[in-house]
């Protein structure tokens, strides 16, 4: 909303303060500055507020606002006087105002840094979190305008308002003066205020998805009068699934005399329906969607599933239509799935919702599925159905204009019916928020992700979100850091999901292999080695093995304390007449299920070749077992026992898929057993998850055996198991978070670095910032305890000799021209120059080979102790945030992409994992008899650089190259630093929905 000419000229209308927010009950509202155009809205709002609320606001009966009041509350300068309103449908439901005051409580201007604040919320909307959202936003506005404290006077009886201030998480002081409670809030964000804000965000966004997935009533708008068509198909699927709520068919073209359609009430508009409609499925042409949305908004619909196409997937005009669709829906407090969506499914017995184009509703299960593609959604539903797996919920978001994968993670975290979250994503939207939510969700249940559009560098049509410029390998590394199981294909996602949903997490990488085919066992063994697992020699039961032999062998393997998981391989066994029996998988399934029912809590997977009906029989066997409790974590005898077993079974080394061995981090060897990790005394069949609501489950309820997943190829089963092993290890480590060592505080001059950065940016002619010179970079890095070996310029041989005399022989002579920097392979470096004669000779060779000194910019540097050349970098991506990277120096590592990444701020565990996660890591640990290097010094360097870019976001790029790591200590030989105004962060500040 633009201001009128009467608006105060002090500051332009701050449109960046406008925001859509999700309220406590899952509905949406808009927060925006109040302008002079709002006089009528303010009066109407005030008339709907109760006398009691007015009394609490003004400390006296105040039945109506005077003209002077209206003028004062609608005229602001957006600096010393600011008012914000919360609107739904264009009307006010809550307001907040601050006025800057001096130390005596009188109106003031800057530099006064205190303001008086007051709220008023319509009674009908109290309890929805309106005041809490307003407090977050007005506090952010105040900080932007140089205000550091809020003062508020509250009547003692106004408990709701006192609670809003108390629960905000800000540092506050309270006193009782003249019959009222005087509150002072320090507006500097604290860990508590940030935790409160994110907790509210989580509950609100989860509730907004829950309202969509569990509506009490559904109207299908655009239901065709004849069979066929999108709307009629959705209506048919709703009825076929046995939806438990009320269903309505809506189409403005219905005959006036039509009362029912397919047995449900038929109406020409929502206005004809006498009861509340919670969810509307819109299946009309795009040009008619605005009319349908307005009808929904005017009649209190809570959410929309828009199946209609013709939006951002069709170009610029469609993108604008999509933006307008979102704006229109949010103005009424509604959230949208779509447009161009495939639909939603909720298999809960109390809901049984299939508001999608899927002709058959999946069975009930423990897997939640989110996809940004209708086609992929169809394929995934079909694949899960074929393999006998069920779902708890399904969302196909289409163009993902509003409800996103982040919202689905918020919902999955709380949903007690979901044990595993599967997501097919083509864009991350807000990567910082995604990794934060994924880390929290992965701590209690697995999150498996397939990322489409990995190499295009742009978002798919229709996904209007910020584009991250970081490579896909970096995205994958950051997902792994957050505990996300990143797989490459939707087939791998289903494979991993089936194992994680039905089986406990493995306690380690040791795998027992048994079956009736030696060849299939050997293939499985090789696949285990390729995935970094530690398989035991396969047990060959021979082709004459009976189902009872399988049962006995599996029971023995499950009881064996030297293995952490079991893979059963099976081919059709030979009958008495010498013919292969291919059809009876039921008998084998029953035998395996009985073995699991009597064994310990270890994951079991089956690899079968042409055994008809085995996968279906395994699924049926588990579905008829008694229901299992939803426990938050497996039971163990004692924490000490769990820790001892984890220490005993954890591998001393981890391997990548190529089989390269790298030493495990200390935490991986000694960390305690993670919540949800299977132990020898854990309850059988406990899944790899637990939700906050599960903590109240009865721990003595006997659990059921989990569903045993079956795979048609050894490689697929092993890959799924390997992902489970890595995830279990992450869970163990995440149970004890890493730390940032306290010693860093004693050797870091944060204030001095800030002063240097401010001075350098003040002199930068380019508003985009500037690179620092070598000496400037050395000075800045030195403030954080990072010593860069000095270099001296050598514009001619005499200067080179003088520099070497100053530094002391032996020295290095190298070029610093941009096209030759860090390119020793091009001959621009001469090492171990022992004396003046050798230096003059090297200087001549360098200039003869590569060009004139003015082009080469040669420098002289003292030699460093021999070691391994590495590269340490930090950079800021506008979407993903600050990223710390590590790899070995040289062309081979660059060509192979052998670089590891972690998000900043990095902990001691992150630093240790970072240097051990590259494929070439063995070079650092004594490969082929070489001396191990000082990895502790390298980890400290990584932590110091992480701290620098975290403390000072103006440091947008740092490259330390090379960093020579010796057996004792390290030397930073080169450094480049770039400063720039920091990019705006999307993960800080008050809660708001994306505004694309």
VOPATOR-396347 format. One record per residue (C-alpha): residue in one letter; x, y negated, z negated. Coordinates in steps of 0.25 Angstrom, whole numbers, padded with zeros to 4 digits, always signed. Example, Ala and Ser with C-alpha at 12.3 -4.5 7.8 and 13.67 -1.06 7.14 Angstrom:
BEGIN
a+0049+0018-0031
s+0055+0004-0029
END
This chain:
BEGIN
x+0000+0000+0000
x+0006-0013+0004
x+0005-0026-0005
x-0003-0038-0001
x+0004-0051+0001
x-0001-0055-0013
x+0009-0044-0018
x+0020-0050-0026
x+0032-0053-0017
x+0043-0049-0027
x+0044-0035-0021
x+0038-0028-0009
x+0028-0017-0011
x+0036-0005-0016
x+0030+0006-0008
x+0041+0016-0012
x+0033+0016-0026
x+0022+0023-0019
x+0021+0038-0022
x+0012+0050-0021
x+0012+0058-0034
x+0006+0071-0039
x-0002+0070-0052
x-0002+0080-0063
x-0015+0087-0057
x-0008+0089-0043
x-0016+0077-0037
x-0008+0066-0030
x-0009+0051-0032
x-0002+0039-0026
x+0007+0029-0034
x+0009+0015-0028
x+0011+0001-0033
x-0001-0008-0036
x-0003-0019-0026
x-0012-0031-0025
x-0022-0023-0016
x-0025-0014-0028
x-0034-0024-0036
x-0047-0017-0033
x-0041-0003-0035
x-0035-0007-0048
x-0049-0013-0053
x-0056+0000-0048
x-0045+0009-0055
x-0047+0001-0068
x-0062+0002-0068
x-0061+0017-0068
x-0051+0018-0080
x-0058+0021-0094
x-0059+0010-0105
x-0050+0018-0113
x-0039+0019-0103
x-0040+0004-0101
x-0039+0002-0116
x-0026+0010-0116
x-0021+0002-0105
x-0024-0012-0110
x-0025-0010-0125
x-0039-0016-0125
x-0053-0014-0118
x-0050-0019-0104
x-0063-0015-0095
x-0058-0022-0082
x-0046-0029-0076
x-0047-0044-0074
x-0043-0050-0061
x-0030-0054-0067
x-0027-0040-0072
x-0030-0035-0058
x-0020-0045-0052
x-0009-0042-0062
x-0010-0027-0060
x-0010-0028-0045
x+0001-0038-0043
x+0015-0033-0045
x+0029-0037-0041
x+0034-0023-0041
x+0045-0027-0050
x+0041-0032-0063
x+0026-0028-0061
x+0023-0015-0055
x+0010-0007-0054
x+0008+0007-0049
x-0005+0014-0046
x-0009+0028-0044
x-0019+0030-0033
x-0028+0041-0028
x-0037+0039-0016
x-0032+0024-0016
x-0037+0021-0030
x-0029+0019-0043
x-0029+0030-0053
x-0018+0024-0062
x-0009+0012-0063
x+0004+0008-0070
x+0010-0005-0071
x+0023-0011-0077
x+0027-0025-0080
x+0042-0029-0083
x+0044-0035-0097
x+0055-0041-0105
x+0060-0037-0119
x+0048-0044-0125
x+0037-0038-0116
x+0035-0050-0107
x+0034-0049-0092
x+0048-0050-0086
x+0057-0047-0073
x+0070-0040-0071
x+0079-0038-0078
x+0069-0034-0088
x+0069-0019-0088
x+0056-0016-0095
x+0042-0015-0091
x+0028-0013-0097
x+0020-0002-0091
x+0006+0002-0092
x-0003+0013-0085
x-0018+0015-0082
x-0023+0028-0077
x-0038+0031-0073
x-0044+0040-0083
x-0049+0050-0072
x-0034+0052-0068
x-0028+0053-0082
x-0021+0066-0085
x-0016+0067-0070
x-0002+0062-0073
x-0005+0048-0066
x+0002+0040-0077
x+0014+0049-0078
x+0016+0047-0063
x+0014+0032-0064
x+0025+0032-0075
x+0035+0039-0066
x+0032+0029-0055
x+0032+0016-0062
x+0044+0020-0070
x+0052+0022-0056
x+0046+0009-0051
x+0051+0002-0064
x+0065+0008-0063
x+0066+0003-0049
x+0063-0011-0054
x+0073-0011-0065
x+0064-0008-0077
x+0070+0002-0087
x+0059+0003-0097
x+0044+0004-0098
x+0036-0002-0110
x+0022+0003-0113
x+0011+0000-0123
x+0002+0012-0126
x-0010+0013-0136
x-0007+0025-0145
x-0020+0031-0141
x-0016+0031-0126
x-0010+0045-0128
x-0010+0048-0113
x-0001+0036-0109
x+0008+0038-0121
x+0010+0053-0116
x+0013+0048-0101
x+0025+0039-0107
x+0029+0050-0117
x+0029+0061-0106
x+0037+0053-0095
x+0050+0057-0100
x+0056+0043-0101
x+0064+0039-0113
x+0054+0031-0122
x+0052+0023-0135
x+0039+0022-0142
x+0034+0013-0153
x+0021+0008-0159
x+0018-0007-0158
x+0005-0015-0161
x-0004-0003-0159
x+0002+0003-0147
x+0013+0012-0143
x+0025+0005-0136
x+0033+0014-0126
x+0046+0011-0119
x+0050+0020-0108
x+0064+0020-0102
x+0062+0022-0087
x+0076+0029-0084
x+0072+0043-0080
x+0077+0054-0090
x+0078+0069-0088
x+0065+0070-0096
x+0057+0060-0087
x+0062+0067-0074
x+0058+0080-0080
x+0044+0075-0084
x+0043+0069-0070
x+0047+0082-0063
x+0038+0090-0072
x+0026+0082-0069
x+0030+0083-0054
x+0030+0098-0055
x+0017+0100-0062
x+0010+0090-0053
x+0015+0095-0040
x+0013+0110-0044
x-0002+0106-0048
x-0004+0099-0034
x+0000+0112-0027
x-0008+0120-0037
x-0021+0112-0034
x-0019+0115-0019
x-0017+0130-0021
x-0028+0132-0032
x-0040+0123-0028
x-0053+0126-0034
x-0060+0123-0020
x-0056+0122-0006
x-0062+0115+0006
x-0057+0118+0020
x-0059+0106+0029
x-0060+0109+0043
x-0067+0122+0042
x-0071+0126+0056
x-0086+0130+0059
x-0082+0142+0066
x-0072+0153+0063
x-0057+0150+0066
x-0050+0137+0064
x-0041+0133+0053
x-0051+0128+0043
x-0060+0140+0045
x-0048+0149+0043
x-0044+0143+0030
x-0058+0144+0025
x-0058+0159+0029
x-0045+0161+0022
x-0050+0154+0009
x-0062+0163+0008
x-0054+0176+0012
x-0044+0173+0001
x-0055+0173-0009
x-0052+0158-0014
x-0058+0156-0028
x-0062+0142-0026
x-0073+0135-0018
x-0071+0134-0003
x-0078+0123+0006
x-0078+0122+0021
x-0077+0108+0026
x-0079+0103+0040
x-0086+0090+0045
x-0091+0097+0057
x-0099+0107+0049
x-0114+0107+0052
x-0122+0100+0041
x-0130+0112+0039
x-0118+0121+0037
x-0117+0125+0022
x-0107+0136+0022
x-0095+0141+0030
x-0089+0155+0028
x-0097+0155+0015
x-0091+0142+0009
x-0098+0129+0008
x-0096+0120+0021
x-0096+0105+0021
x-0094+0094+0031
x-0085+0086+0021
x-0079+0087+0007
x-0089+0077+0002
x-0100+0087+0003
x-0093+0097-0007
x-0099+0094-0021
x-0087+0101-0028
x-0072+0097-0029
x-0063+0102-0018
x-0049+0104-0022
x-0042+0108-0009
x-0045+0105+0005
x-0039+0113+0017
x-0040+0103+0029
x-0040+0110+0043
x-0045+0098+0052
x-0038+0091+0063
x-0027+0081+0059
x-0035+0069+0063
x-0047+0074+0053
x-0038+0077+0041
x-0038+0062+0036
x-0053+0063+0035
x-0052+0076+0028
x-0042+0071+0018
x-0050+0059+0015
x-0062+0068+0012
x-0054+0077+0003
x-0048+0065-0005
x-0062+0058-0007
x-0067+0071-0013
x-0056+0075-0022
x-0049+0086-0015
x-0036+0089-0022
x-0027+0095-0011
x-0027+0097+0004
x-0021+0108+0013
x-0020+0102+0027
x-0020+0113+0038
x-0021+0102+0049
x-0010+0100+0059
x-0006+0088+0067
x+0003+0081+0057
x+0018+0079+0056
x+0021+0091+0064
x+0016+0083+0076
x+0025+0071+0075
x+0025+0057+0070
x+0010+0054+0071
x+0008+0067+0064
x+0018+0064+0053
x+0010+0051+0050
x-0003+0058+0050
x+0003+0068+0039
x+0008+0056+0031
x-0005+0050+0031
x-0012+0063+0027
x-0003+0064+0015
x-0005+0050+0011
x-0020+0052+0012
x-0021+0065+0004
x-0012+0059-0007
x-0020+0047-0008
x-0032+0056-0013
x-0023+0064-0022
x-0022+0076-0013
x-0010+0085-0009
x-0008+0091+0005
x-0003+0104+0010
x+0000+0102+0024
x-0004+0097+0034
x-0002+0108+0045
x-0002+0118+0033
x-0006+0133+0033
x-0013+0132+0020
x-0011+0137+0006
x-0014+0150-0002
x-0015+0153-0017
x-0017+0168-0020
x-0020+0166-0035
x-0032+0175-0039
x-0039+0162-0045
x-0037+0155-0032
x-0035+0164-0019
x-0034+0152-0010
x-0030+0154+0005
x-0032+0140+0011
x-0023+0144+0023
x-0023+0149+0037
x-0017+0162+0032
x-0027+0173+0035
x-0024+0182+0024
x-0021+0177+0010
x-0009+0183+0004
x-0010+0192-0008
x-0007+0187-0022
x+0008+0186-0025
x+0019+0178-0033
x+0025+0171-0021
x+0022+0156-0018
x+0024+0152-0003
x+0026+0138+0003
x+0028+0136+0017
x+0029+0123+0026
x+0026+0131+0039
x+0012+0138+0042
x+0019+0148+0051
x+0029+0152+0041
x+0018+0152+0030
x+0010+0162+0039
x+0023+0171+0041
x+0026+0171+0026
x+0012+0175+0022
x+0012+0186+0032
x+0025+0191+0028
x+0021+0191+0013
x+0008+0198+0017
x+0015+0209+0025
x+0025+0212+0013
x+0014+0212+0003
x+0018+0200-0005
x+0008+0190-0011
x+0008+0175-0013
x+0004+0166-0024
x+0003+0153-0016
x+0006+0149-0002
x+0007+0135+0004
x+0009+0131+0019
x+0012+0116+0019
x+0013+0114+0033
x+0019+0100+0035
x+0021+0099+0020
x+0016+0084+0020
x+0013+0085+0005
x+0014+0098-0003
x+0028+0103-0001
x+0037+0115-0005
x+0041+0106-0018
x+0026+0106-0022
x+0026+0121-0020
x+0038+0123-0029
x+0031+0115-0040
x+0019+0124-0039
x+0027+0137-0038
x+0035+0133-0050
x+0022+0133-0059
x+0014+0143-0052
x+0013+0156-0060
x+0008+0164-0048
x+0021+0161-0040
x+0034+0169-0043
x+0041+0165-0030
x+0040+0152-0021
x+0043+0154-0006
x+0044+0141+0002
x+0046+0139+0017
x+0051+0125+0019
x+0054+0117+0031
x+0058+0104+0023
x+0061+0101+0008
x+0055+0087+0007
x+0062+0084-0006
x+0074+0093-0007
x+0078+0087-0021
x+0064+0090-0026
x+0064+0104-0019
x+0077+0108-0026
x+0072+0103-0039
x+0059+0110-0039
x+0065+0123-0033
x+0075+0124-0044
x+0065+0123-0054
x+0056+0133-0048
x+0067+0143-0044
x+0070+0143-0059
x+0057+0151-0062
x+0054+0157-0048
x+0061+0159-0035
x+0059+0149-0024
x+0062+0155-0010
x+0063+0145+0002
x+0065+0145+0017
x+0069+0132+0023
x+0065+0130+0037
x+0070+0119+0047
x+0084+0121+0040
x+0092+0116+0052
x+0084+0106+0059
x+0088+0094+0050
x+0074+0089+0051
x+0061+0093+0044
x+0050+0101+0052
x+0039+0093+0058
x+0029+0088+0048
x+0039+0089+0036
x+0041+0074+0034
x+0051+0075+0023
x+0065+0069+0020
x+0075+0077+0028
x+0088+0082+0021
x+0101+0081+0029
x+0108+0092+0021
x+0111+0105+0028
x+0102+0117+0026
x+0114+0125+0019
x+0114+0114+0009
x+0099+0114+0007
x+0100+0129+0005
x+0111+0127-0006
x+0103+0117-0013
x+0091+0127-0013
x+0099+0138-0019
x+0104+0128-0030
x+0090+0126-0033
x+0087+0141-0034
x+0079+0142-0021
x+0080+0155-0013
x+0083+0149+0001
x+0081+0160+0012
x+0082+0158+0027
x+0069+0165+0032
x+0054+0167+0028
x+0057+0182+0028
x+0068+0180+0018
x+0059+0171+0010
x+0048+0182+0009
x+0059+0193+0006
x+0064+0185-0006
x+0050+0181-0011
x+0045+0195-0011
x+0057+0199-0020
x+0057+0187-0029
x+0042+0188-0031
x+0041+0203-0035
x+0055+0206-0041
x+0063+0201-0053
x+0076+0193-0050
x+0089+0201-0050
x+0098+0200-0061
x+0110+0200-0051
x+0115+0205-0038
x+0117+0220-0040
x+0108+0228-0031
x+0104+0242-0031
x+0101+0248-0017
x+0093+0262-0016
x+0085+0268-0005
x+0084+0280+0004
x+0093+0275+0016
x+0108+0274+0014
x+0108+0264+0026
x+0098+0255+0021
x+0104+0255+0008
x+0118+0251+0014
x+0111+0240+0022
x+0105+0235+0009
x+0119+0236+0002
x+0125+0227+0013
x+0114+0217+0013
x+0116+0216-0002
x+0131+0213+0000
x+0128+0203+0010
x+0119+0195+0001
x+0128+0195-0010
x+0122+0206-0019
x+0129+0217-0026
x+0123+0230-0021
x+0126+0243-0027
x+0128+0255-0018
x+0115+0259-0012
x+0108+0272-0018
x+0104+0281-0006
x+0092+0289-0010
x+0092+0296+0003
x+0081+0297+0013
x+0075+0309+0005
x+0072+0299-0006
x+0058+0299-0011
x+0050+0288-0017
x+0053+0294-0031
x+0068+0293-0028
x+0066+0278-0025
x+0059+0276-0038
x+0070+0283-0046
x+0081+0276-0039
x+0075+0262-0040
x+0072+0265-0055
x+0086+0269-0057
x+0091+0256-0050
x+0082+0247-0058
x+0087+0253-0071
x+0102+0251-0067
x+0108+0239-0074
x+0119+0238-0063
x+0109+0232-0052
x+0100+0220-0052
x+0091+0223-0040
x+0087+0235-0032
x+0085+0237-0017
x+0077+0249-0012
x+0079+0254+0002
x+0070+0263+0009
x+0067+0270+0022
x+0056+0280+0025
x+0059+0293+0018
x+0059+0306+0025
x+0048+0316+0022
x+0048+0331+0021
x+0045+0332+0036
x+0058+0324+0039
x+0050+0312+0044
x+0051+0298+0039
x+0040+0293+0030
x+0038+0279+0034
x+0024+0275+0029
x+0023+0278+0014
x+0029+0266+0007
x+0019+0267-0004
x+0026+0278-0011
x+0039+0272-0011
x+0033+0259-0016
x+0027+0265-0027
x+0040+0272-0031
x+0048+0259-0031
x+0037+0251-0038
x+0037+0262-0049
x+0052+0261-0050
x+0052+0246-0052
x+0041+0247-0062
x+0050+0255-0071
x+0063+0248-0069
x+0070+0235-0073
x+0068+0221-0067
x+0076+0221-0055
x+0072+0217-0041
x+0069+0228-0031
x+0068+0227-0016
x+0065+0237-0006
x+0071+0238+0008
x+0063+0248+0017
x+0063+0252+0031
x+0050+0257+0038
x+0043+0261+0025
x+0029+0258+0029
x+0021+0251+0018
x+0032+0250+0008
x+0032+0235+0006
x+0016+0235+0005
x+0017+0246-0005
x+0027+0239-0014
x+0018+0227-0014
x+0006+0235-0017
x+0013+0242-0028
x+0017+0229-0035
x+0003+0223-0033
x-0004+0234-0040
x+0006+0233-0052
x+0001+0226-0065
x+0003+0210-0065
x+0016+0205-0070
x+0017+0194-0080
x+0023+0181-0074
x+0035+0180-0084
x+0044+0168-0083
x+0056+0176-0084
x+0060+0191-0086
x+0061+0195-0101
x+0075+0199-0106
x+0079+0205-0119
x+0087+0192-0123
x+0094+0180-0116
x+0108+0187-0120
x+0104+0200-0113
x+0100+0192-0100
x+0113+0184-0100
x+0121+0196-0102
x+0115+0204-0091
x+0116+0192-0081
x+0130+0191-0085
x+0132+0206-0083
x+0125+0206-0069
x+0128+0193-0063
x+0138+0194-0051
x+0152+0189-0052
x+0151+0184-0038
x+0141+0180-0028
x+0141+0182-0013
x+0135+0175-0002
x+0129+0182+0010
x+0142+0184+0017
x+0147+0191+0005
x+0158+0181+0000
x+0160+0181-0014
x+0160+0169-0023
x+0162+0169-0038
x+0149+0167-0046
x+0147+0155-0054
x+0150+0157-0069
x+0135+0154-0072
x+0131+0165-0062
x+0140+0175-0070
x+0135+0171-0084
x+0122+0164-0083
x+0110+0170-0090
x+0099+0178-0084
x+0089+0168-0077
x+0074+0168-0081
x+0068+0177-0071
x+0080+0186-0069
x+0078+0200-0070
x+0086+0207-0082
x+0087+0221-0087
x+0076+0218-0097
x+0067+0209-0088
x+0053+0213-0086
x+0051+0221-0073
x+0045+0214-0061
x+0047+0200-0067
x+0047+0191-0054
x+0058+0181-0051
x+0050+0170-0057
x+0043+0164-0069
x+0034+0151-0070
x+0033+0142-0081
x+0019+0147-0084
x+0024+0161-0085
x+0031+0159-0098
x+0018+0163-0105
x+0017+0176-0099
x+0016+0188-0108
x+0030+0194-0108
x+0025+0208-0112
x+0016+0210-0100
x+0022+0221-0092
x+0026+0216-0078
x+0024+0223-0065
x+0034+0227-0055
x+0037+0217-0045
x+0034+0219-0030
x+0045+0226-0024
x+0048+0219-0011
x+0051+0227+0002
x+0060+0223+0014
x+0062+0229+0027
x+0077+0226+0028
x+0088+0227+0018
x+0093+0213+0021
x+0080+0206+0017
x+0079+0213+0004
x+0093+0210+0000
x+0092+0196+0004
x+0080+0194-0004
x+0087+0201-0016
x+0099+0192-0014
x+0091+0179-0015
x+0084+0185-0028
x+0098+0187-0034
x+0103+0173-0030
x+0090+0167-0036
x+0091+0175-0049
x+0106+0170-0051
x+0101+0156-0049
x+0090+0158-0059
x+0100+0163-0069
x+0109+0151-0067
x+0098+0141-0067
x+0093+0146-0080
x+0106+0139-0086
x+0107+0126-0078
x+0121+0121-0075
x+0127+0109-0081
x+0135+0096-0077
x+0147+0097-0086
x+0148+0086-0097
x+0163+0084-0094
x+0159+0076-0081
x+0154+0065-0090
x+0167+0062-0096
x+0174+0060-0083
x+0164+0053-0074
x+0163+0038-0073
x+0148+0036-0068
x+0148+0021-0071
x+0161+0019-0064
x+0156+0027-0051
x+0143+0019-0051
x+0151+0006-0051
x+0160+0011-0040
x+0148+0015-0031
x+0140+0002-0033
x+0152-0006-0029
x+0155+0002-0017
x+0140+0002-0012
x+0140-0013-0015
x+0150-0015-0004
x+0145-0005+0006
x+0140-0013+0018
x+0132-0001+0023
x+0119+0001+0014
x+0121+0016+0017
x+0134+0016+0009
x+0148+0018+0012
x+0159+0029+0011
x+0170+0026+0000
x+0184+0025+0003
x+0194+0036-0002
x+0198+0027-0014
x+0184+0023-0017
x+0179+0038-0017
x+0191+0042-0026
x+0187+0031-0036
x+0172+0035-0036
x+0175+0050-0037
x+0185+0047-0048
x+0174+0042-0057
x+0168+0056-0057
x+0181+0063-0060
x+0184+0067-0045
x+0198+0064-0041
x+0201+0062-0027
x+0216+0063-0023
x+0220+0050-0017
x+0225+0048-0003
x+0234+0037+0002
x+0233+0031+0016
x+0244+0034+0026
x+0242+0025+0038
x+0256+0028+0043
x+0268+0037+0039
x+0274+0027+0029
x+0261+0026+0022
x+0260+0041+0021
x+0274+0042+0015
x+0271+0032+0005
x+0258+0038+0001
x+0265+0052+0000
x+0276+0046-0009
x+0265+0040-0018
x+0257+0052-0019
x+0268+0062-0020
x+0271+0074-0010
x+0266+0083-0005
x+0255+0076+0001
x+0244+0077+0012
x+0242+0069+0024
x+0229+0068+0030
x+0220+0060+0039
x+0207+0054+0034
x+0200+0050+0047
x+0186+0054+0047
x+0187+0064+0059
x+0199+0071+0052
x+0195+0070+0038
x+0195+0084+0031
x+0199+0091+0044
x+0212+0097+0041
x+0210+0107+0053
x+0212+0095+0062
x+0226+0092+0057
x+0223+0080+0049
x+0230+0085+0036
x+0244+0088+0032
x+0246+0094+0018
x+0258+0096+0009
x+0266+0085+0015
x+0279+0087+0007
x+0287+0075+0010
x+0289+0062+0018
x+0295+0069+0030
x+0283+0079+0031
x+0273+0067+0028
x+0279+0059+0040
x+0278+0071+0049
x+0264+0075+0045
x+0260+0060+0047
x+0266+0061+0061
x+0259+0074+0065
x+0246+0069+0060
x+0246+0056+0068
x+0251+0063+0080
x+0240+0074+0080
x+0228+0066+0075
x+0230+0051+0079
x+0235+0038+0073
x+0235+0035+0058
x+0224+0025+0059
x+0215+0036+0065
x+0219+0047+0055
x+0219+0038+0042
x+0230+0047+0036
x+0231+0048+0020
x+0241+0055+0011
x+0236+0063-0001
x+0244+0071-0012
x+0243+0086-0010
x+0233+0093-0019
x+0235+0107-0025
x+0231+0118-0016
x+0218+0124-0017
x+0204+0126-0009
x+0199+0114-0001
x+0185+0111-0004
x+0174+0101-0001
x+0165+0094-0011
x+0154+0085-0006
x+0141+0078-0012
x+0131+0071-0004
x+0117+0066-0005
x+0106+0070+0004
x+0094+0061+0004
x+0084+0073+0002
x+0092+0083-0005
x+0100+0074-0015
x+0115+0075-0019
x+0122+0088-0014
x+0135+0093-0019
x+0143+0102-0009
x+0155+0111-0009
x+0163+0119+0000
x+0177+0123+0005
x+0184+0113+0014
x+0187+0116+0028
x+0180+0119+0041
x+0176+0134+0038
x+0167+0130+0026
x+0161+0119+0035
x+0158+0128+0046
x+0152+0138+0038
x+0144+0128+0029
x+0150+0134+0017
x+0146+0123+0008
x+0138+0124-0005
x+0129+0113-0011
x+0122+0109-0024
x+0113+0098-0028
x+0118+0087-0037
x+0119+0086-0048
x+0127+0099-0049
x+0129+0107-0062
x+0141+0115-0066
x+0134+0127-0060
x+0131+0121-0047
x+0146+0117-0046
x+0150+0131-0049
x+0140+0137-0039
x+0144+0127-0028
x+0158+0131-0027
x+0154+0146-0027
x+0143+0146-0017
x+0151+0143-0005
x+0155+0155+0003
x+0170+0151+0002
x+0170+0151-0013
x+0179+0163-0015
x+0190+0154-0010
x+0189+0146-0022
x+0190+0158-0031
x+0202+0165-0027
x+0199+0171-0013
x+0209+0181-0008
x+0218+0179-0020
x+0219+0164-0020
x+0219+0156-0033
x+0205+0152-0037
x+0203+0137-0037
x+0198+0128-0048
x+0183+0129-0046
x+0180+0122-0060
x+0187+0110-0055
x+0179+0111-0042
x+0166+0112-0050
x+0169+0100-0058
x+0172+0092-0045
x+0158+0096-0040
x+0151+0092-0053
x+0158+0078-0053
x+0154+0075-0038
x+0140+0080-0041
x+0140+0070-0053
x+0145+0059-0045
x+0134+0060-0034
x+0123+0063-0044
x+0127+0050-0053
x+0129+0041-0040
x+0119+0044-0029
x+0126+0033-0021
x+0137+0043-0019
x+0130+0050-0007
x+0142+0058-0001
x+0155+0063-0007
x+0165+0073+0000
x+0177+0078-0008
x+0185+0085+0003
x+0194+0092+0001
x+0194+0096-0013
x+0206+0105-0016
x+0203+0115-0027
x+0215+0121-0033
x+0217+0132-0043
x+0218+0121-0053
x+0210+0108-0050
x+0206+0102-0037
x+0209+0090-0029
x+0200+0081-0021
x+0207+0076-0009
x+0196+0069-0001
x+0184+0062-0005
x+0173+0054+0003
x+0161+0047-0004
x+0150+0039+0002
x+0141+0029-0006
x+0127+0025-0002
x+0114+0021-0009
x+0108+0034-0014
x+0096+0039-0006
x+0083+0039-0013
x+0080+0051-0021
x+0067+0059-0019
x+0068+0067-0032
x+0069+0056-0042
x+0059+0045-0046
x+0044+0047-0049
x+0036+0059-0044
x+0031+0057-0030
x+0026+0065-0018
x+0034+0064-0005
x+0030+0052+0004
x+0035+0056+0018
END
